[in-house]
Amino acid sequence: MFRDLQHSEFVADAYLKKTWNETTKGVTLPVPDPQDLFIPSEVSDLIMLPPKTKRPPGRPPTKRKRSAGEIPVQPNLI
């Protein structure tokens, strides 16, 4: 069944050796040391904290809240 097919038919072009060589052909610069970067004092003086949130007490509801325009569906009783 698969004997007449080439292996390249099962692999995307992005994973071929030729494609990897072309993507790294350019100059790759090293990552600079964070101590060498200039950070303005306006930025370094900012205090970043996560937003203050409060979890409601109790167990979360198991049924979803219906929207205002949603019509409740009655079960079919025979």
HELIX and SHEET records of a PDB file:
HELIX    1   1 HIS A    7  GLU A    9  5                                   3    
HELIX    2   2 ASP A   13  TYR A   15  5                                   3    
HELIX    3   3 LYS A   17  THR A   23  1                                   7    
HELIX    4   4 PRO A   34  ASP A   36  5                                   3    
HELIX    5   5 SER A   41  SER A   44  1                                   4    
END                                                                             
